[in-house]
Amino acid sequence: MRRLGGIWPRVLEFENLLAAHLKARKGKRGRPAVARFELDLERNLFALQRELEHRTYRPGAYRLFEIYDRKPRRIAAAPYRDRVVHHALMNLVEPALDCRFIADSYACRAGKGVHAAVERYQDWARRYAYALKVDVRRYFPSIDHAVLKQKLRHRIKDPGVLWLFDTIIDSAPDAGPGETFAGDDLVELMHRRLGLPIGNLTSQFLGNLYLDDLDHHLKETLRVPAYLRYVDDLILLDDNKSRLWDLRMEIDRFLAGERLRLHPHKIQVLPTGLGLDVLGYRVLPGHRRLRRDNGYRFRRRLRGMARGYARGELGWRAIDASVAAWIGHVRHAASLGLRRAVLGSVVFRRGPSGTPSPESGSMDTGQPVGRCPARGSRRRLEQQPEQAPVGQPQQEHRG
């Protein structure tokens, strides 16, 4: 494999830093940190350029908080100037290395995503009798820094790029002691640093890269015909059920070398005709449905937005965007009845009198969700472009 080199000067170019700023601020222009950075934009970008050139750049402290998306997740939000640096690095590194990933790795890649992965699985489900689904246990908190840096050095030879990656990786909040593996020295284990922060643009890319060797091992060495991965969710299909169990043991063995383990309670081998949970959908060969909890969670969210709207704390534009995003996700399954039930159960009105009815879950408002006087009907909302599913962890995205 030819290693990537000679891109550090392009990372430092002012035009690249400016493009990184424009990507990092997308959808966030109203935030104070972005406004402060833009107040003296040229000076701030030149300061970043000097710090990177002289290798005096040091990332700032992360802001840590938790969200609940079917399970608690700790999010680490980097300061805005650090997010500009992440985009500047990824502008040059990602296009050069992304093309080396297997085609059926679907997370956080241009032209891929949840819906493409579900389509791919469903095509395979029509051809194969059984599916194996496994999940890496505590994936991002378990990523070993030493192993990750070695993987980067197998792919990149540019000293400046490697220094910046090392600086970003070392700045991540430590996830604490990891699991022990055969041959571990307990003293050395105490000094191993683990974990990448969920939320960084670089973390998304490095999460794909960390399991890239496993992807190529399954596809090229073991010749698995039907295999896809979305971050740490792995799905393999075959007509031979015993072969799938053998592949599961091989994945276990390979991951031990990466200092990772499969989640023992998330290993499934099922006939494809019974349906499999794939990234929020229950997928069968002929059709797909949403997970049962999807409608309940969004209805609770919608009621909360109705209360915020009644108190004047939430604008219609934000509500409209959330509804359109949810519709963009659920319309990829048989969900017309669900959309009608959820969107018809909550209405909105400004004023203190708008309190939810415990019987119906609605508000005494008069304006139904999905209908804004200035923008038209709910039908128009359903025709808007697809957006990311509501409730997913907020992460940095490319422009």
N, C-alpha and C positions, 0 to 999 in steps of 0.2 A: 504493500500500500504506500503510495507516494504521500509524504507528509506535507502539510500546508505551511508555506512560509512566504516572507516578503510582503506581508500586508500591514505591518505595524505603522509605517508612515501614512498609509491611507486611513487607518483608524484615527490618527492624530489630526487629519486635515480639518480645517475650520468648517468646510462645507459638510463634512460627515457629522461633525458635532451639532451643527445647526439642523441638519435633517433628523438627527436623533432627538433633539429638543422638540421638533414639530411632531414626531411620533409619540414621544412621552407625554405631551400635553393634550393629546387627542381625547376629547370627552372630559377633560379635567381643567379647562381654562378658568373656571370660576373658583378654583381652590386657592387659598391664600399663598401656599408655597409656590405654586406656578406663577401667580401674579408677582410675587417678590422676585423670582428668578428673571421674569421677563422685564421687570422694571429697569434693570441694567443688564440686558441680555448679552450684548457684545462683550462687556467686561467679564461677565460670569463664564462665558464660553472660552474666552482667551485664558482665564485663570485655570479652568479645567484642562485646557490644552497644555499649559505649562506644567501643571502637576503631573499629568500623564507622561509628558516628554521627559521630565527629570525624575520620574518614578517616586515622587513625593505624595502622590494621591493616596488618601486613606478614606475608606467608606465611613459614612456617619452611622449613628446608632439606629437600629431598627425600632419601629413602633409595633409592639406585640399586642395582639388581641385574638379573641376566639370567635368563631362563627359555628353555627350548628346546621349542618347539611346532612341530615340523617345520622350523623355522628359528629362529635366535637372535632374541630380542626383549628390548630393554632396557625394564624397568619402573621407573617413578619413583613411589614411595609417599610421599604427603604426610603430614605429622604429623596426629594425630587432630583437633586443634582446627581445622585447615584443612579437613578433610573435613566437619566440622560446618558451616563457612561455605559450602562448596560445596553441601551439601544445602539450606541456608537460601536460597541464591540460586536454585537450581533449583526449589524448591517453588513459587516465584511466576513465574519466567520460562518454564520449560519448558511448562506447560499452555497458556500464551498463544501461544507460537510453534510448538509441535509441531503444532497443528492446521493450520498453513500449509504443512507439508511434504506432499509427494505421498503418496498412499495406499500406493504400492508402494516406499517406503523402509522397510526392515524392521529395522534394527539399533537395539538399545537403546531400543525404544519399547513402550509399553504395548499389549498385544494383538497385537504383531508377533513378531519373533524368527526363528530359523533355520527351524523347522519350518513356519511360515506361509509363509516365502519359498520353501521347497522345494515346498510344495503349489501355490503360485501358479505357479511355473515349470512344474511337471508338467501343470497344466491347460493352459497355453499350448503346451507341447510336443505335446499331442494335436491342436492346431489349426494350428500353423505348421510349415513344413518345415525351417527353418534357425534356428540360434541363434548370436549373437555374444557372446562373453564376453571382457571386458577387465578389467585390474587397474591401479590407479594406482600408479606406482612410488614406494616409500618414502613412503606417504601421510602418516602422522602426523609423521615427522621433516621433511617438506617443506612443511608448512603455514606460510605466510608470515604473520607477526604483523601487518604493516601492512594486508595485504589482509583478514585476518580482522577486524581492528578496524573497517575500513570497512564490511564486511558487517553487523557488529553495529549500526553507526550508521544503516544503511539500515532497520533493523527496530526499533530502540529509541531513544527520545529522553530517557529518564530519566537525568539526569547521575550520580546515585549508583550506579545499576546499571552504567552504562558505566565509571565509575571502578573498581568492584569487578572487573568483567570484565578491564579493562586490568591491574589489579594481579595477578590470577591468571595472565593470559597472560604478563606480563613476568617472573613468578617461575619460569616453566618452564625447565628446563635447556636451554641452547642446543644445537641439533642440529648446529651447525657450518655451513660455507659450503654454499650450495645450488648449483643449476645455473644457468647463464646463459641468458638469453632475448634475443630480438631487441630492440635499443634499450637494453640495460642499460648503465649507467654503472658501471665497475669499482670506482670509489671508493665509490659508494653501495652497491654490492653487498656490500662488505666490512662494512658496518654494518647490513645487513638481519639480523634475527633470525628464526630458523625453529624450528619444532617444537612439538608439544604432547605432554605426558607420557602414555603409555599407562597407564591405571590410574585417572585422575581421573574422577569423575562429570561434571565440566564438559567434559572432553576428549571424552567420548562424544557429548554434545550438540553441541559445537562442530564435531566431525567430521561430524555430520549436516548442520549448518547450512552448512559451507563449500562443500559440493557441491550445496546446495539450488537454486542458480541454474541449474546444469547440468541438474538434474532437471526443472525447469520449462521450460527451453529445449527439451529433448527431447520432453516430453509436450505442451506447449502451442504452441510455435513450429513444431517439425518434425513434430508429430502422430504420434509413434511409438506404435503401439497396444499393444505388449507390451514393457514396460521395467520392470526392477526393479533396486534397488540395496541392497547390504548393506555398509555402511561404504564401502570403496573397490572392492568387486567390483560390476561393472556387467554386466547381461545384457540383451540385446535380441533379439527374435525377429521373423521375417518370412518370407514365402514367396519373396522375391526375394533371392538371395544377393548380387547386385551392390549392391542397396540397403544391405545390412548393411555392406559394405565402404565405401560412401560415408558411412554414419553413423559408422563408425570414424574416418574422416578428419575429420569435423565435430567429433567428441569431442576429437580431438587439437588441433584449432584452438581450441576453446573452453577447454580446460584450459591452453593456453599463456597465455591471459589471466589465469588463476588461479595462474600460476607453478607448474604441475604438469605431469607427463608420464606417459603410459601406460608400463607395463612392456613392453619390446619382445618379451620371450620369453613373455608371458602373454596373447597375443592369439589367439583361436580363433574360426573360423567353421566349424561342423559341422552336418551333418544331425541333427535332433533324434532321429531313429530310431536313431542310433548311440550315444546316451547322452552326457551332459555331467556333469562334476564340478561339483556345486553344493553348497557349504558342507558338505563332508564326505560327501556321498552321490553315487553314480553314478546319475543319474536318466534313465530312459527313459520314453516315453509310457505304457507299461503297468505298469511296476514300477520299484522303485529298490533299489539295493544299497549297502552301505557301501564306503567307500574301502578298498583292500586293506590299507593299513597300520594301520587302526583297531584290529583285533583283536590284531595283534602288539604295538602300543604299550600297549594296556591289559593284556595278559598280562604284559608286563615290569613294568608298574606293580603288578600284583597280586602278582607274586613278591616285589617289594620290600616291599610291605605285609606279606606273610607272614613275611619275615625280621624286620621291625620288631615284628610281633606276637609272634614267638617270643622275641625279646629283651626283651619287656615295654615297648618304646618306643612302641607304638601300641595304642590301645584299640579294642574292637570297634565302638563307635559310629561312629568315623571310617571304618573299613573298610566298614561297612554303608552309610553315606551315599555313599561313592565308588562302590560297586557299584550302588546304586540309581540314582545319577546316570548311570552308563554305560548301564544298562539303559534308562532313560528316553530316552536318545539313540538307541541302536541299534534299539529296537523300532519306530522309524518306517521301517525298511527290512526286507527279507526277511532275517532274521538269527537265526532260531531255532537252526539248526545251529551258528552261530558262538557264540551264548550258551552252548549246552551244552558246546561244546569248550573255551571259555575258562574258564568258571566251574567246570567239572569237572576242570580240570587242576591246580588249586592248592587245598590244604587247610591248615588252620591249627591250631597247637597252641602253648601257652605252654611255655617251657623252652628251655634251650640246645641240646637235641638236635634241635630243628626246623631242619634245614638242607636247602636245596633239593636235589632229586635231579637231576643233570645230564641223565639220560636222559629223565625224564618231565616235568621242570619242576614236580614236586609236592613237598610237604613231608610227612614221615612224621608226620602229626598226628592224624587221626581226626575233625577237624571240618571239613566242606567249606565253602568260601566260599559266602556267601549263606545260611548256616544258623546261627542263633544259638540256643542252648538257651532263652533267655528270650523270643525273638521269633518263633519259628516257622520255616517252611520257605523255601526259595529261591523257591517259587511266590509266597509272600506278598511277597517283595522285588520281584518283577516287577509286582506290582499297586500299588506305591507311586506317588504322584504324580510326574510328570516333573520332572526337575531339569536344571540346566545341564550340558552335556557335560563330562566329566572332561578335564583337560589344557588347557582354555582359560585365557588370561591372567586372573589374578585382578583384578577391577575393582570399583569402587564400584557398588553397585546401590541402586536406590530400595527403600524398604521395601515 
